[in-house]
Amino acid sequence: MHLWELFKEWFLSLGEKYNVNPYIFGGIYVGAIPFFFFFLYLTIKKIKQKKSFVIPALLTGLFFISAYLYLIIAGKNIPGWVYIFIGLLVAYGIYSTIKKIKAKTKVEQ
C-alpha cells in the first residue's frame, strides 16, 4: 500500500508542476469514452446508410483527443517527449478507429 501512496503523491505533483489538474484530465478522459463510442456508432451507421458521416466522424475524433487537448491547452512547461507521445497515441487511435470502421462496414453490409 505504501507504493500506491508514493505513486499517487508523484502523480498528483505532476499537476502542479505542469499546471494541469489530474482530476480534470482523468474526468475528461473517462467521461469522453461513452461519447466516443456513441459517435463511432453513428459514423458506422451513416457509412452503412451511405449518408454523410463527416460530423459524427469529427465528433468521434474530438472525443478521442479531448483529454490530450486539455493537456495541450492548459499545460505549461510540458516536455517535448509528451507531445511526441500524444502524437503517437493520436496516430494509433486514428489507425485503430479506421480499422474498426472498415471492419464493421465490410462485415455487416
N, C-alpha and C positions, 0 to 999 in steps of 0.2 A: 504494500500500500504506500510505502514511503516513496517508491519510484514514481507512482502515479502523481503524488503531490508535487514532486520535483518537476515532472513533465508539465503539469498544469500551471505551475508557477512560471516556468520558462515560456510556455505558450502564451500566457496572458501578458507577460512582459514584452512580447513582440508587438503587441498592440500599441503600447505606449511608445516604443522605440520607433515605430513606423507610422504612427498617427492613424491606426486602423483599429476599430473596435472589433475584437474577435467574436463577440456575441452577435453583432450586426452581420459580420461576414458569414458566420455559421447560420444565422437565421435566413439570410438571403439564399445561401447555398442550399439549405434543406427546404426552405419554403418555395423555391423555384422548381423543384423536382416535379410536383404534380402538374404545374403549368407547362413545363417542358413536354411531358408525356401527352398531355391533352392536345397541345398544338402539333405534336408529332403525329398523333392520331388523325387530327384534322387535315394535316398535309397529305398523309397517305390516302385518306378518304377522298380528298379533292383530286388527287392524281388519278385514282381509280375511276372517278366520275368524269375525268377529262375536263375538269374546270380549272380555273386559275388557282394556283396554290401558293402564290407569292407571299401574301400576307401571313398565312399560317406558318410558312417556312421561315419567314423573317422573325416571327414571334418565337418560334422554336429556337432559333439561333440566339435571340435576345435573352431568353430564359436560361439557355445553356451558359452564356457568358456573364450573366448578371452579377454574380459574386465577384468575378475577376474584374468586371467593370468598376465595381465599388472599390476594389483594391487599387486599381489604376487611378481613379479619380481622387479618392480620399487619402491615399498613401503618400508619405513623404520619405525621402531618402531610401527608397526601396532598391536593393542591389539589382544590377543588370541581369544576373542569372535568373532572378524571379520572373522578369519579363520574358526571357527566353523560355523558361519552363511553362509559363502561361501560354505562350505562342505554340509550344509543342502540344499542350493539352487541348487547345482550341483546334489545332490542325487534326489531331487524332479524333476529337469529337466530331468534326465535320466529316471526316472519312467514315467513322463508325455509323453516324446518322445516315449518311447517303447509302451506305451498305445496307442498313436496316430498311430504308425506304425502298430500295431496289428489290430486296428480297420479299418484302411484304406485297409490293405491287405486282411482282412477277408471279409468285406462287398463287395468289388469290384471284387472279384475273380470269 
